[in-house]
Amino acid sequence: MKIKIDDIGRIHMIDDFHPYGSIIFDIADERVGVYQDSGDPEIRTAFERIEESAEFEKYELIDGLKEVIEILEGNYREYTL
């Protein structure tokens, strides 16, 4: 995995596969848009067409990512959808 920041300030979390997949964090003041991208041009175009993202307040995303880390580290609580 690589973390990169592009020329417009978005943070990319990129996997090690080819074509790559990535999660992009698009920061706008106190809000962060999170969406998926791809190194495959056809898939990238499809993602861009649907313009789908999850939108979070910055502090909400930070708190949520901390919980995801706890889950991944095996410190499970009652997490179900």
PALO-883066 format. One record per residue: residue number from 1; chain; x negated, y negated, z of N, C-alpha, C in turn. Coordinates in nm, 4 decimals, always signed. Layout:
<pt NUM, A, <X, Y, Z>, <X, Y, Z>, <X, Y, Z>>
...
END
This chain:
<pt 1, A, <-0.0848, +0.1175, +0.0000>, <+0.0000, +0.0000, +0.0000>, <-0.0892, -0.1237, +0.0000>>
<pt 2, A, <-0.0427, -0.2249, -0.0708>, <-0.1113, -0.3538, -0.0734>, <-0.0105, -0.4630, -0.0375>>
<pt 3, A, <-0.0607, -0.5664, +0.0243>, <+0.0188, -0.6865, +0.0505>, <-0.0470, -0.7999, -0.0271>>
<pt 4, A, <+0.0319, -0.8681, -0.1095>, <-0.0206, -0.9798, -0.1874>, <+0.0775, -1.0956, -0.1810>>
<pt 5, A, <+0.0255, -1.2140, -0.1985>, <+0.1082, -1.3340, -0.2071>, <+0.0914, -1.3892, -0.3479>>
<pt 6, A, <+0.2039, -1.4107, -0.4169>, <+0.1948, -1.4591, -0.5546>, <+0.1781, -1.6104, -0.5593>>
<pt 7, A, <+0.1687, -1.6629, -0.6800>, <+0.1404, -1.8058, -0.6972>, <+0.2550, -1.8976, -0.6562>>
<pt 8, A, <+0.3732, -1.8413, -0.6286>, <+0.4827, -1.9256, -0.5789>, <+0.5151, -1.8948, -0.4322>>
<pt 9, A, <+0.4252, -1.8229, -0.3641>, <+0.4364, -1.8027, -0.2201>, <+0.5178, -1.6838, -0.1740>>
<pt 10, A, <+0.5627, -1.5984, -0.2661>, <+0.6376, -1.4797, -0.2249>, <+0.5412, -1.3720, -0.1769>>
<pt 11, A, <+0.5822, -1.2964, -0.0770>, <+0.5005, -1.1885, -0.0243>, <+0.5457, -1.0584, -0.0897>>
<pt 12, A, <+0.4500, -0.9839, -0.1452>, <+0.4782, -0.8570, -0.2123>, <+0.4175, -0.7426, -0.1325>>
<pt 13, A, <+0.4987, -0.6427, -0.0986>, <+0.4524, -0.5187, -0.0374>, <+0.4596, -0.4143, -0.1480>>
<pt 14, A, <+0.3415, -0.3727, -0.1983>, <+0.3330, -0.2930, -0.3207>, <+0.2873, -0.1513, -0.2883>>
<pt 15, A, <+0.3586, -0.0522, -0.3431>, <+0.3174, +0.0865, -0.3201>, <+0.2012, +0.1235, -0.4119>>
<pt 16, A, <+0.1468, +0.2440, -0.3918>, <+0.0282, +0.2879, -0.4655>, <+0.0613, +0.3755, -0.5859>>
<pt 17, A, <+0.1841, +0.3719, -0.6337>, <+0.2236, +0.4547, -0.7467>, <+0.2133, +0.3751, -0.8763>>
<pt 18, A, <+0.2208, +0.4457, -0.9897>, <+0.2188, +0.3781, -1.1188>, <+0.3345, +0.4303, -1.2029>>
<pt 19, A, <+0.4244, +0.3509, -1.2539>, <+0.4278, +0.2079, -1.2268>, <+0.4639, +0.1818, -1.0809>>
<pt 20, A, <+0.4132, +0.0727, -1.0307>, <+0.4328, +0.0430, -0.8889>, <+0.5763, +0.0029, -0.8591>>
<pt 21, A, <+0.6120, +0.0136, -0.7329>, <+0.7362, -0.0419, -0.6808>, <+0.6964, -0.1397, -0.5724>>
<pt 22, A, <+0.7761, -0.2391, -0.5494>, <+0.7419, -0.3348, -0.4441>, <+0.8673, -0.3921, -0.3790>>
<pt 23, A, <+0.8467, -0.4384, -0.2593>, <+0.9483, -0.5152, -0.1882>, <+0.8955, -0.6579, -0.1822>>
<pt 24, A, <+0.9797, -0.7523, -0.2202>, <+0.9387, -0.8925, -0.2236>, <+1.0150, -0.9702, -0.1175>>
<pt 25, A, <+0.9404, -1.0497, -0.0434>, <+0.9969, -1.1393, +0.0580>, <+0.9834, -1.2812, +0.0034>>
<pt 26, A, <+1.0956, -1.3429, -0.0290>, <+1.0988, -1.4765, -0.0878>, <+1.1420, -1.5749, +0.0206>>
<pt 27, A, <+1.0472, -1.6527, +0.0689>, <+1.0695, -1.7397, +0.1847>, <+1.1147, -1.8785, +0.1390>>
<pt 28, A, <+1.2263, -1.9235, +0.1952>, <+1.2788, -2.0569, +0.1667>, <+1.3179, -2.1198, +0.2998>>
<pt 29, A, <+1.2295, -2.2027, +0.3533>, <+1.2498, -2.2646, +0.4842>, <+1.2724, -2.1574, +0.5907>>
<pt 30, A, <+1.3895, -2.1525, +0.6487>, <+1.4171, -2.0577, +0.7567>, <+1.4915, -1.9328, +0.7087>>
<pt 31, A, <+1.5058, -1.9172, +0.5774>, <+1.5730, -1.7992, +0.5207>, <+1.4735, -1.7199, +0.4378>>
<pt 32, A, <+1.4942, -1.5888, +0.4359>, <+1.4082, -1.5011, +0.3571>, <+1.4971, -1.4091, +0.2726>>
<pt 33, A, <+1.4757, -1.4121, +0.1418>, <+1.5420, -1.3194, +0.0518>, <+1.4524, -1.1981, +0.0343>>
<pt 34, A, <+1.5096, -1.0795, +0.0442>, <+1.4327, -0.9560, +0.0303>, <+1.4910, -0.8779, -0.0869>>
<pt 35, A, <+1.4048, -0.8416, -0.1808>, <+1.4533, -0.7643, -0.2943>, <+1.3451, -0.6720, -0.3468>>
<pt 36, A, <+1.3843, -0.5818, -0.4337>, <+1.2950, -0.4812, -0.4889>, <+1.2488, -0.5234, -0.6276>>
<pt 37, A, <+1.1257, -0.4844, -0.6618>, <+1.0709, -0.5123, -0.7933>, <+1.0000, -0.3862, -0.8429>>
<pt 38, A, <+0.9576, -0.3876, -0.9663>, <+0.8923, -0.2710, -1.0258>, <+0.7856, -0.3144, -1.1242>>
<pt 39, A, <+0.6821, -0.2308, -1.1368>, <+0.5803, -0.2532, -1.2381>, <+0.6252, -0.2084, -1.3760>>
<pt 40, A, <+0.7362, -0.1365, -1.3835>, <+0.7922, -0.0925, -1.5110>, <+0.8751, -0.2079, -1.5684>>
<pt 41, A, <+0.8371, -0.2605, -1.6849>, <+0.9074, -0.3776, -1.7401>, <+1.0578, -0.3581, -1.7578>>
<pt 42, A, <+1.1013, -0.2391, -1.7971>, <+1.2454, -0.2156, -1.8155>, <+1.3198, -0.2214, -1.6829>>
<pt 43, A, <+1.2626, -0.1608, -1.5812>, <+1.3260, -0.1631, -1.4489>, <+1.3224, -0.3043, -1.3922>>
<pt 44, A, <+1.2097, -0.3718, -1.4082>, <+1.1984, -0.5103, -1.3600>, <+1.3085, -0.5974, -1.4210>>
<pt 45, A, <+1.3293, -0.5844, -1.5522>, <+1.4327, -0.6622, -1.6199>, <+1.5708, -0.6296, -1.5640>>
<pt 46, A, <+1.5963, -0.5011, -1.5380>, <+1.7258, -0.4619, -1.4813>, <+1.7445, -0.5238, -1.3430>>
<pt 47, A, <+1.6407, -0.5209, -1.2592>, <+1.6499, -0.5825, -1.1263>, <+1.6772, -0.7323, -1.1382>>
<pt 48, A, <+1.6082, -0.7989, -1.2312>, <+1.6272, -0.9430, -1.2476>, <+1.7688, -0.9757, -1.2948>>
<pt 49, A, <+1.8263, -0.8912, -1.3770>, <+1.9623, -0.9152, -1.4283>, <+2.0666, -0.9108, -1.3168>>
<pt 50, A, <+2.0500, -0.8178, -1.2229>, <+2.1532, -0.8064, -1.1190>, <+2.1367, -0.9104, -1.0090>>
<pt 51, A, <+2.0194, -0.9734, -1.0006>, <+1.9947, -1.0792, -0.9021>, <+2.0455, -1.0414, -0.7637>>
<pt 52, A, <+2.0143, -0.9214, -0.7204>, <+2.0602, -0.8702, -0.5922>, <+1.9497, -0.8830, -0.4879>>
<pt 53, A, <+1.9812, -0.9389, -0.3743>, <+1.8855, -0.9460, -0.2640>, <+1.9616, -0.9441, -0.1331>>
<pt 54, A, <+1.8893, -0.9128, -0.0281>, <+1.9439, -0.9260, +0.1070>, <+1.8873, -1.0569, +0.1620>>
<pt 55, A, <+1.9713, -1.1353, +0.2263>, <+1.9294, -1.2654, +0.2787>, <+1.9341, -1.2640, +0.4305>>
<pt 56, A, <+1.8252, -1.3095, +0.4927>, <+1.8148, -1.3105, +0.6388>, <+1.7616, -1.4446, +0.6873>>
<pt 57, A, <+1.8026, -1.4811, +0.8080>, <+1.7326, -1.5887, +0.8771>, <+1.5955, -1.5330, +0.9117>>
<pt 58, A, <+1.4927, -1.6176, +0.9084>, <+1.3563, -1.5708, +0.9312>, <+1.3426, -1.4950, +1.0629>>
<pt 59, A, <+1.3995, -1.5483, +1.1718>, <+1.3873, -1.4826, +1.3023>, <+1.4606, -1.3483, +1.3033>>
<pt 60, A, <+1.5741, -1.3376, +1.2301>, <+1.6472, -1.2109, +1.2236>, <+1.5634, -1.1041, +1.1530>>
<pt 61, A, <+1.4984, -1.1426, +1.0451>, <+1.4149, -1.0482, +0.9720>, <+1.2984, -1.0013, +1.0583>>
<pt 62, A, <+1.2353, -1.0918, +1.1285>, <+1.1241, -1.0551, +1.2168>, <+1.1714, -0.9559, +1.3219>>
<pt 63, A, <+1.2834, -0.9845, +1.3882>, <+1.3373, -0.8930, +1.4900>, <+1.3739, -0.7578, +1.4287>>
<pt 64, A, <+1.4352, -0.7591, +1.3111>, <+1.4743, -0.6352, +1.2453>, <+1.3534, -0.5517, +1.2053>>
<pt 65, A, <+1.2494, -0.6157, +1.1534>, <+1.1288, -0.5420, +1.1158>, <+1.0601, -0.4817, +1.2375>>
<pt 66, A, <+1.0662, -0.5509, +1.3508>, <+1.0109, -0.4936, +1.4746>, <+1.0850, -0.3662, +1.5118>>
<pt 67, A, <+1.2164, -0.3659, +1.4955>, <+1.2947, -0.2456, +1.5247>, <+1.2612, -0.1331, +1.4271>>
<pt 68, A, <+1.2438, -0.1673, +1.2999>, <+1.2057, -0.0657, +1.2009>, <+1.0718, -0.0042, +1.2384>>
<pt 69, A, <+0.9772, -0.0854, +1.2821>, <+0.8464, -0.0348, +1.3249>, <+0.8625, +0.0619, +1.4412>>
<pt 70, A, <+0.9450, +0.0268, +1.5379>, <+0.9688, +0.1166, +1.6515>, <+1.0239, +0.2504, +1.6044>>
<pt 71, A, <+1.1174, +0.2464, +1.5124>, <+1.1760, +0.3708, +1.4602>, <+1.0691, +0.4526, +1.3888>>
<pt 72, A, <+0.9910, +0.3885, +1.3048>, <+0.8873, +0.4601, +1.2305>, <+0.7805, +0.5186, +1.3226>>
<pt 73, A, <+0.7557, +0.4515, +1.4335>, <+0.6570, +0.5016, +1.5291>, <+0.7146, +0.6094, +1.6199>>
<pt 74, A, <+0.8434, +0.6392, +1.6044>, <+0.9044, +0.7461, +1.6807>, <+0.9697, +0.7036, +1.8107>>
<pt 75, A, <+0.9817, +0.5754, +1.8321>, <+1.0470, +0.5247, +1.9536>, <+1.1951, +0.5025, +1.9251>>
<pt 76, A, <+1.2661, +0.6128, +1.8960>, <+1.4053, +0.6058, +1.8537>, <+1.4978, +0.5651, +1.9687>>
<pt 77, A, <+1.5927, +0.4838, +1.9336>, <+1.7055, +0.4555, +2.0216>, <+1.8264, +0.5100, +1.9477>>
<pt 78, A, <+1.9415, +0.4566, +1.9722>, <+2.0646, +0.4990, +1.9035>, <+2.0792, +0.4178, +1.7747>>
<pt 79, A, <+2.0179, +0.4623, +1.6661>, <+2.0287, +0.3939, +1.5384>, <+2.1043, +0.4800, +1.4401>>
<pt 80, A, <+2.2255, +0.4402, +1.4094>, <+2.3040, +0.5077, +1.3064>, <+2.3847, +0.4020, +1.2320>>
<pt 81, A, <+2.4208, +0.4313, +1.1104>, <+2.5031, +0.3368, +1.0327>, <+2.6487, +0.3601, +1.0620>>
END
